[in-house]
Amino acid sequence: MFSVEKSKEIKSMFHDKGFKCTPQRLAVLKVLQDTSAYLSINTIHLKVKEFLPDTGLATVYRSLETLVDLNLVVKVHLEDGCHSYVIAPEGHRHPIVCTDCNKVIEFAECPLDDLSKQISEDTGVQIKTHFLQLFGKCKECQA
C-alpha cells in the first residue's frame, strides 16, 4: 500500500495524536492518495471495499473524520449538504465549489490572514485556524 518509510511516518502521526492506525484508515488514505479529485463518501467506500470487502460505511465516515483531525485529509462542503474529501494539499488553500457540477477549484491566496490578525488584536482571542469556502459557477458551467 505505502512505502515502508511512508508507513512509519503515517503510523507515527496516528500514535502521536492518540489514534490507532487501523487497516481501514490506511485504506481510506490510500484511496484518496491515488487521486487528485475530491471524492464523495460513497465513492471512497466503494474503493475501500476493493481492498477490505467487509468495511462498512460508518467505518469510512469515522476514518475520514480521524484523517481530517490529523490534517491528512480536507473535507469540502458541497451546496447540496454532502461532503467530498481529498488529501490535504501542501500549504494553506481554500476551495471554490461549482454550484452546478460540484467541481472544486482551490486557491492559495488567503484574504483572511490580515483580518484574523486584526480580529485577534481587537478581541484578545488567539485565532488558531480558519475555514473559507466559496460557491459559484465554474467557467465550463457558465458557457
C-alpha positions, 0 to 999 in steps of 0.5 A: 500500500505505502512505502515502508518509510511512508508507513512509519511516518503515517503510523507515527502521526496516528500514535502521536495524536492518540489514534490507532492506525487501523487497516481501514484508515490506511485504506481510506488514505490510500484511496484518496492518495491515488487521486487528485479529485475530491471524492464523495463518501460513497465513492471512497467506500466503494474503493475501500471495499476493493481492498477490505470487502467487509468495511462498512460505511460508518467505518469510512465516515469515522476514518475520514473524520480521524484523517481530517483531525490529523490534517491528512485529509480536507473535507469540502462542503458541497451546496447540496449538504454532502461532503467530498474529501481529498488529501490535504494539499501542501500549504494553506488553500481554500476551495471554490465549489461549482454550484452546478457540477460540484467541481472544486477549484482551490486557491492559495491566496488567503484574504483572511490572514490580515483580518484574523490578525486584526480580529485577534488584536481587537478581541484578545482571542488567539485565532488558531485556524480558519475555514473559507469556502466559496460557491459559484459557477465554474467557467465550463458551467457558465458557457 
